[in-house]
Amino acid sequence: MTRIMVVANQTLGCPELEGALAPYLEGGSAELVLVAPITAIEGEQQWDYPPIDRYIPSPEQIAHALAAARLEHELERLRSLGASVQGEVVDHDPVGRVRELLSESAFDEVVVCTLPTRLSRWLRIDLPGRLAKAATVPVRHVPGSAGPSL
């Protein structure tokens, strides 16, 4: 069975990622593992200024909730197509977790789907290149558009 790891968050469910995964889904003999890193939020120190007297979730909590909702939506969609798929939400820099997953289990490929160059923080920090250095399997970069809204 072919095992593919997909690293994506805001691009989950986008047409470009769907196209990249289509060959694996057609045969029905692939297992997908989705890794959804939370979005890093800048300016967290200024999130609650001026301070108010009520609970406000932290930017990290909000980013985690959004990533989890996108991931759940995509897991349901892929399962409805008959795919064997699982996934998890991880820290905003997924290199360490990807390395752990690769050491725990055999994968045939890692697919990293990013937003376009002008919008992608992941490309600014060279996430596809960093994952390629950390991985023992091929890493394919798929530039994509924003996935479906929640």
C-alpha positions as CSV (number, residue, x, y, z in Angstrom):
1,M,0.0,0.0,0.0
2,T,1.3,3.5,-0.9
3,R,1.6,5.8,2.1
4,I,1.5,9.6,1.4
5,M,2.0,12.3,4.0
6,V,0.4,15.6,3.2
7,V,1.4,18.8,4.9
8,A,-1.2,21.5,4.4
9,N,-3.4,23.9,6.3
10,Q,-5.0,26.8,4.5
11,T,-4.8,24.9,1.2
12,L,-6.6,21.8,2.4
13,G,-9.2,20.9,-0.2
14,C,-7.9,23.2,-2.9
15,P,-8.1,22.1,-6.5
16,E,-4.3,21.9,-6.9
17,L,-4.0,19.5,-3.9
18,E,-7.0,17.5,-5.1
19,G,-5.3,17.1,-8.5
20,A,-2.0,16.0,-6.9
21,L,-3.7,13.4,-4.7
22,A,-6.1,12.1,-7.4
23,P,-3.8,9.4,-8.8
24,Y,-3.4,8.0,-5.3
25,L,-7.2,8.0,-4.6
26,E,-8.1,6.4,-8.0
27,G,-6.6,3.0,-7.2
28,G,-7.9,2.9,-3.7
29,S,-4.6,1.4,-2.4
30,A,-3.1,4.5,-0.9
31,E,-3.2,5.6,2.7
32,L,-3.0,9.4,3.4
33,V,-1.7,11.0,6.6
34,L,-2.6,14.7,6.8
35,V,-0.5,17.0,8.9
36,A,-2.1,20.4,9.5
37,P,0.3,22.9,11.1
38,I,-1.4,25.8,12.9
39,T,-0.8,29.2,11.4
40,A,1.8,31.3,13.2
41,I,0.3,34.6,14.4
42,E,2.5,37.6,14.6
43,G,1.9,40.4,17.2
44,E,0.5,38.1,19.8
45,Q,1.6,40.4,22.6
46,Q,-0.8,43.1,21.3
47,W,-3.7,40.8,21.0
48,D,-5.7,42.2,23.9
49,Y,-4.8,45.8,24.0
50,P,-6.2,47.6,25.8
51,P,-6.9,44.8,28.3
52,I,-10.6,44.0,28.8
53,D,-12.4,42.2,31.6
54,R,-13.4,39.1,29.7
55,Y,-11.9,35.9,28.3
56,I,-10.5,36.2,24.9
57,P,-8.9,33.1,23.3
58,S,-5.3,33.4,22.5
59,P,-4.2,33.6,18.8
60,E,-2.7,30.1,19.1
61,Q,-6.0,28.7,20.3
62,I,-7.8,30.4,17.4
63,A,-5.2,29.1,14.9
64,H,-5.5,25.6,16.3
65,A,-9.3,25.7,16.1
66,L,-9.2,26.8,12.5
67,A,-6.6,24.2,11.5
68,A,-8.6,21.5,13.3
69,A,-11.8,22.5,11.5
70,R,-10.1,22.6,8.0
71,L,-8.5,19.2,8.8
72,E,-11.8,17.6,9.9
73,H,-13.6,18.9,6.8
74,E,-10.9,17.5,4.5
75,L,-10.8,14.1,6.4
76,E,-14.6,13.8,5.9
77,R,-14.3,14.7,2.2
78,L,-11.6,12.2,1.5
79,R,-13.3,9.5,3.5
80,S,-16.5,10.1,1.5
81,L,-14.4,9.3,-1.6
82,G,-13.3,6.0,-0.1
83,A,-9.8,7.1,1.0
84,S,-8.0,5.6,3.9
85,V,-7.0,8.8,5.7
86,Q,-6.0,10.1,9.1
87,G,-4.6,13.4,10.3
88,E,-3.5,15.6,13.1
89,V,-3.0,19.3,13.9
90,V,0.7,20.1,14.8
91,D,2.8,23.1,15.8
92,H,3.3,26.0,13.3
93,D,6.7,24.6,12.2
94,P,6.0,21.0,11.3
95,V,9.6,19.8,10.5
96,G,10.1,18.0,13.8
97,R,6.7,16.2,13.7
98,V,7.2,15.2,10.1
99,R,10.6,13.8,11.0
100,E,9.0,11.8,13.9
101,L,6.3,10.4,11.6
102,L,8.8,9.4,9.0
103,S,10.9,7.5,11.6
104,E,7.8,5.8,13.1
105,S,6.3,4.5,9.9
106,A,7.2,4.1,6.2
107,F,6.0,6.6,3.7
108,D,6.5,6.8,-0.1
109,E,6.3,10.6,-0.5
110,V,5.6,13.8,1.4
111,V,3.4,16.4,-0.4
112,V,3.6,20.0,0.8
113,C,0.9,22.3,-0.4
114,T,1.5,26.0,0.1
115,L,-0.3,29.2,-0.7
116,P,1.1,31.1,-3.7
117,T,4.5,32.7,-3.3
118,R,3.3,36.2,-2.6
119,L,1.1,34.9,0.3
120,S,3.1,31.9,1.6
121,R,4.9,32.2,4.9
122,W,6.0,28.6,4.4
123,L,7.8,29.5,1.3
124,R,9.5,32.4,3.0
125,I,10.9,30.0,5.6
126,D,11.6,27.4,2.8
127,L,9.4,24.7,4.4
128,P,9.5,22.5,1.3
129,G,13.3,22.6,1.2
130,R,13.7,22.1,5.0
131,L,11.3,19.1,4.8
132,A,13.3,17.7,1.8
133,K,16.5,17.8,3.9
134,A,14.8,16.2,6.9
135,A,13.0,13.5,4.9
136,T,14.3,10.2,3.6
137,V,11.6,10.1,0.9
138,P,10.8,12.4,-2.0
139,V,9.1,15.7,-1.0
140,R,6.9,17.3,-3.6
141,H,5.8,20.9,-3.4
142,V,2.3,21.8,-4.7
143,P,1.5,25.5,-4.9
144,G,-2.1,25.9,-4.3
145,S,-4.9,28.3,-3.6
146,A,-6.8,28.8,-0.4
147,G,-9.1,25.8,0.2
148,P,-12.8,26.0,0.9
149,S,-14.0,28.3,3.6
150,L,-15.2,26.9,6.8
